[in-house]
Amino acid sequence: MATAGVKFGDRFDQKIGQVCIVAQIDELTESLKRCVKLPSETSPQPSIIDAAESNFTVDVRFDQIINPQLWWPNGYGSQRLYTLRVRLCLDGPDCRLLDNWETRRVAFRQVQLLQNSIGNELGQGLNFNLVVNNRPVFIKGSNFVPIGMSIPGADVSDYDWLMRSAAAAGINMLRVWGGGTIERAEFYDLADQLGIMIWQDFPFACALYPTDEKFLSTVRSEVRATVRRLQHRASLAVWVGNNENEGALANDWWSLWANRTERYYDDYRKLYMRLVRQQVVAEDSTRLVLLSSPSNGDATEWEGGIAHQPQSTLFGDVHFYSYTEDMWLPETTPLARLMSEFGFQSHPSLITVLSATRDPRNIGIDTNFTLHREHQPNGTLTIARHNARHFASQVPKWLIGVNDDVIGKLLVRNFSVPSSELKQLTDRLATYAYQSYASQIDQAEIYRRITHQHAFNRCRLRSAANQAKGLEGMSSGVMYWQLNDVWSAPTWSSIEVTGAWKATHYYAARYYANRRLAIALADSEQRIVEAFYIRDSNPNQRGSEQIEVRFDCYDVDSLARLNSWTIIKNSTSPNCPTELFRQSEADLLKRCNCSLASNCLLEAKLVTNWNRQNGAEPDVQPEQYYFDVPNNFKRLKSPSLSVDVTKISQQHFRIDLTSGQTTLYAVNLQFLCPWLTRAVLSDNAFHMTAKKRSLELLVPAVGDSRSAKDIKECLLVHFL
């Protein structure tokens, strides 16, 4: 259905009489015409006239669409968009043109958010499943914050970079956070084109709002204008009234006076239930409207719009953060129906920090410069404490001296550094570079483990001795906080304000891949490990597939392969993961012929599957499982790595890595030249279990031709 409106006094004489709307969608439909008589002094207004707004609305319904191609989320199919053209003309044989409306890109798809009972009793919860074109979709998402301090002043190229980076990482949904803004048209254009579904919060967040008629009138106009502007978007999946306001009331964030609590509850219902939702439904009856995020969905409605426990893991969506516990352990994180917010902070890369200051003395995790930029109180201390659980707090001995040459040249090239301070500043920047690297790997591991746990429990309830915990599961996805950033600081983002990808974003490209192997600790007390093969649905892939997965065990301190075995399975459902094994660490170590957990690594590789049998090589990354944290590795010799760079074309390079006789944990490449800020590697922040590894590097277009030597002189490599 297409609707159009025109104000009488702006461009048209009311004496014109009868006008017609003519609409067509590319080659799919015949041209459709609907006419209406404008009111005059002698004729009453037709029922379609909105006298208060002096406009009219005409519904144009296409009864027959000729073989439309469906629009699919990223990774589930293509994003076919069609052009809707609408004209206003004078009624008559030649339909003389009066005006052209803006053409719009539209698509054909159905989006549902199903909330059905898990068991026979309400207390067992509801599922919260996203279904697109009758196919379940596992949400692989993130949260989008304002692109900069000035939204109108943001460059379109920044939107393009962020959205294409999101799509490249496998993201199929972005939540536009209620603490931000309704985004510009370019954002939604890209979402439509790239298959990134939008969970759209209205801009109300973490606060009490007035409900006097003057304020409500403003809200009513804003909601109506927003829905009319966005409702044609194929990417728009869900409307949400606010960010965290239901939870704030239910949990008394503001220590409200007890005798006024009911008034605050009534104000909440008045604003979000009786105004925002009703206004959205009046303009767009095709989409679900949730009152808040997080909320219990339908269960919140049953409690009158404000649940006693809006963060229940048995309903709706959940936001979760913890800064005191070990986030690598599976029991730390609740297993939600949908985890729509979770996160942990990391430091930005060295080149991003240097873009924010002209004084290298400001660099460091404990400088006033850094502490002033903390988003979270004591955030830097929190990062350091969590990092220390898994990584050495000091720069490893084998990295001392490795960074000096590259960083020293950077200082000389870009800063006026006295020779007497060069060594001291080089050491300071090298230390920060390592600490930034460790914090990003720590963050990436947290996001990976939480995503794995929700993907593993996509089609089951989690096994747990605690009955309430045992009802957790049946997950429909995750959305980590956050995709992008507004300045150089310790934050939760996977992409820095300069556009540089953190280690977290490279990790996401692996754990959000459409086909992936996943190994993770499922129970830290019993030390139970699970491995799965996961494939997300594609409309062109049907039926079962046979997969063969090889498991190799390595000694961490060498490249010695300790043992190998193969598992062959039939993957019958594209919506549920295929379990490869569930075993104790003790049994796995025996099978690996490994006597020391801290020196043992298990790697899974997909050997063959249905795709290869049909002539297409599967692009499935290997998955590694370390039986201990890096802090406890018992290395007998220092790891080493050599790097060679070869130029393939103007913007295409190959980087060849060669290691010594050790496995390398989390090899991460960073670039220290501004012109390489938005360079992208084919992989990064990966575990290296072979002597050689080649990476593809795509660099942005620059005015001067760059050489392999230029790349190498900007390259900083970390590993453990």
Order of alpha helices (4+ residues) and beta strands (2+ residues): beta-alpha-beta-beta-beta-beta-beta-beta-beta-beta-beta-beta-beta-alpha-beta-alpha-beta-alpha-beta-alpha-alpha-alpha-beta-alpha-beta-beta-alpha-alpha-alpha-alpha-alpha-alpha-beta-alpha-beta-beta-beta-beta-beta-alpha-beta-alpha-beta-beta-beta-beta-beta-beta-beta-alpha-beta
